[in-house]
């Protein structure tokens, strides 16, 4: 039984936030937001490719959610072609910085 508890603890440790998770820098992200603002910075904007749908608001989202969403686009778990290309161009630090920027109440993208 002890081995089973150890295995469960190891799985939980690996599935939770990484112990070495990068600290995002909201100030550094200000130089990286231009690729986001073209869609997410336009109030009421709707994308036309691949389907028409409202572009989600980024400002005020949880940082961990934003990082995970970008990772999912990069890894092909989410299928929007434009977001996949953008996410693939970002480093883990870029993702953490952007997430820190948009997670604060003052994040400017809608």
VEXDREN-2710 file (C-alpha; in Angstrom, 1 decimal):
% VEXDREN-2710
k/r/px/py/pz
1/UNK/0.0/0.0/0.0
2/UNK/2.9/2.3/0.8
3/UNK/4.2/2.1/-2.8
4/UNK/0.7/2.9/-4.1
5/UNK/0.6/6.1/-2.0
6/UNK/4.1/7.1/-3.3
7/UNK/3.0/6.5/-6.9
8/UNK/-0.2/8.7/-6.3
9/UNK/1.9/11.4/-4.7
10/UNK/4.3/11.4/-7.6
11/UNK/1.5/11.6/-10.2
12/UNK/-0.1/14.5/-8.3
13/UNK/3.3/16.3/-8.1
14/UNK/3.8/16.0/-11.8
15/UNK/0.3/16.9/-12.8
16/UNK/0.1/20.1/-10.7
17/UNK/1.9/23.4/-11.3
18/UNK/5.6/22.8/-12.0
19/UNK/7.8/23.5/-9.1
20/UNK/10.1/25.4/-11.5
21/UNK/7.2/27.4/-13.1
22/UNK/8.5/30.6/-14.5
23/UNK/7.6/33.9/-12.8
24/UNK/5.9/36.1/-15.3
25/UNK/6.9/39.8/-15.7
26/UNK/4.0/42.0/-16.7
27/UNK/6.3/44.9/-17.5
28/UNK/8.4/42.7/-19.9
29/UNK/5.2/41.6/-21.6
30/UNK/4.4/45.1/-22.8
31/UNK/6.9/44.6/-25.6
32/UNK/5.2/41.3/-26.5
33/UNK/1.5/42.2/-26.7
34/UNK/1.4/43.5/-30.3
35/UNK/0.6/40.0/-31.6
36/UNK/-2.4/39.8/-29.2
37/UNK/-3.8/43.2/-29.7
38/UNK/-4.7/42.7/-33.4
39/UNK/-7.6/40.5/-32.4
40/UNK/-8.0/40.5/-28.6
41/UNK/-7.6/44.3/-28.4
42/UNK/-10.6/45.1/-30.5
43/UNK/-13.8/45.2/-28.5
44/UNK/-16.5/43.0/-30.0
45/UNK/-14.1/41.5/-32.6
46/UNK/-15.2/38.3/-34.3
47/UNK/-12.8/36.0/-36.1
48/UNK/-13.6/34.8/-39.6
49/UNK/-11.2/31.9/-39.9
50/UNK/-11.5/29.0/-39.5
51/UNK/-15.0/29.7/-38.0
52/UNK/-16.8/32.9/-37.0
53/UNK/-16.9/33.3/-33.2
54/UNK/-16.3/36.1/-30.7
55/UNK/-12.6/36.6/-29.8
56/UNK/-12.2/36.0/-26.0
57/UNK/-11.3/38.6/-23.5
58/UNK/-7.8/38.2/-22.1
59/UNK/-7.7/40.9/-19.4
60/UNK/-8.5/39.6/-16.0
61/UNK/-8.0/35.9/-16.8
62/UNK/-6.0/33.7/-14.4
63/UNK/-2.3/33.6/-15.3
64/UNK/-2.1/29.8/-15.0
65/UNK/-5.1/29.4/-17.4
66/UNK/-3.5/31.7/-20.0
67/UNK/-0.2/29.8/-19.9
68/UNK/-2.0/26.5/-20.2
69/UNK/-4.2/27.7/-23.1
70/UNK/-1.1/28.9/-25.0
71/UNK/0.7/25.6/-24.3
72/UNK/-2.4/23.8/-25.6
73/UNK/-2.4/25.8/-28.8
74/UNK/1.3/25.2/-29.2
75/UNK/1.0/21.5/-28.7
76/UNK/-2.0/21.1/-31.0
77/UNK/-4.5/20.4/-28.2
78/UNK/-6.5/23.4/-29.3
79/UNK/-7.0/23.8/-33.0
80/UNK/-7.1/27.5/-34.0
81/UNK/-4.4/27.8/-36.7
82/UNK/-3.5/31.4/-36.0
83/UNK/-3.3/30.9/-32.3
84/UNK/-1.2/27.7/-32.9
85/UNK/1.3/29.6/-35.0
86/UNK/1.5/32.5/-32.5
87/UNK/1.9/30.1/-29.5
88/UNK/4.6/28.1/-31.3
89/UNK/6.6/31.3/-31.6
90/UNK/6.5/32.0/-27.9
91/UNK/9.1/30.8/-25.3
92/UNK/7.8/29.5/-21.9
93/UNK/9.0/32.9/-20.5
94/UNK/7.1/34.8/-23.1
95/UNK/3.9/32.9/-22.1
96/UNK/4.5/33.5/-18.4
97/UNK/5.1/37.2/-19.1
98/UNK/2.0/37.6/-21.3
99/UNK/-0.1/35.7/-18.7
100/UNK/1.2/38.0/-15.9
101/UNK/0.3/41.1/-18.0
102/UNK/-3.3/40.0/-18.9
103/UNK/-4.1/38.5/-15.5
104/UNK/-3.9/41.8/-13.8
105/UNK/-7.2/43.8/-13.8
106/UNK/-5.5/46.5/-15.8
107/UNK/-4.6/44.2/-18.7
108/UNK/-5.7/46.2/-21.8
109/UNK/-6.9/43.6/-24.2
110/UNK/-10.7/43.4/-24.0
END
